[in-house]
């Protein structure tokens, strides 16, 4: 998948145990994190690799997370999406390290128990995975379901956090 660079965005690459992550900043907030299967190579990223204080801090926090020294990210975030998607993504940030919830429970948390599919779609469109922990959402039966980085990475992240399932 090719990712088109938003205007005025710098990116950096962070090596992690689940492969490289491309992290993007608009100078005031983190706007994206892409897994190794998303390549910023369509030409819109030319000369955009760089550093700013947010990218430096995001790198520091991601390295600490993967080393087991960080349980909660503290970064300004600006995910681009609809109001409903942003509500879902905000709720994702409230799932504690080491915990998982079902899509149905997430739908109830955004005050729309019937919107399980819409919640799943919003979860799947999360532009800032790991930092906004969409990997912590699982099926109602406890099964792993969809993850943009692939189920093997989702399983790795959940194992890394060693948590409890809340359905």
PEQUI-V774185 format. One record per residue. N is the residue number from 1. PHI is phi in whole degrees, -180 to 180 (* if undefined). Layout:
# PEQUI-V774185
N:PHI
N:PHI
This chain:
# PEQUI-V774185
1:*
2:-100
3:-106
4:-87
5:-72
6:-66
7:-63
8:57
9:-120
10:-105
11:-135
12:-141
13:-114
14:-118
15:-78
16:-136
17:-64
18:-103
19:99
20:-81
21:-118
22:-101
23:-114
24:-121
25:-132
26:-99
27:97
28:-120
29:-159
30:-77
31:-113
32:-168
33:-137
34:-124
35:-79
36:-59
37:-83
38:-116
39:-106
40:-83
41:-134
42:-89
43:97
44:-73
45:-98
46:-54
47:61
48:-104
49:-71
50:-171
51:-141
52:-144
53:-62
54:-71
55:-64
56:-61
57:-69
58:-62
59:-59
60:-58
61:-70
62:-64
63:-61
64:-65
65:-60
66:-69
67:-85
68:83
69:-102
70:-133
71:-111
72:-141
73:-81
74:-133
75:-138
76:-70
77:-124
78:-140
79:-72
80:-92
81:-174
82:-72
83:-59
84:-63
85:-58
86:-62
87:-63
88:-63
89:-64
90:-62
91:-65
92:-59
93:-68
94:-90
95:-78
96:-68
97:-51
98:84
99:-116
100:-132
101:-135
102:-86
103:-61
104:-63
105:-67
106:-62
107:-61
108:-64
109:-66
110:-96
111:64
112:-152
113:-58
114:-82
115:-96
116:-59
117:-66
118:-65
119:-64
120:-61
121:-65
122:-64
123:-59
124:-68
125:-99
126:-55
127:-83
128:-131
129:-61
130:74
131:-66
132:-100
133:-76
134:-65
135:-68
136:-85
137:-103
138:-130
139:-68
140:-61
141:-93
142:89
143:-80
144:-76
145:-133
146:2
147:-160
148:-56
149:-88
150:97
151:-66
152:-64
153:-68
154:-61
155:-62
156:-60
157:-62
158:-66
159:-63
160:-58
161:-83
162:51
163:-100
164:-110
165:-94
166:-122
167:-95
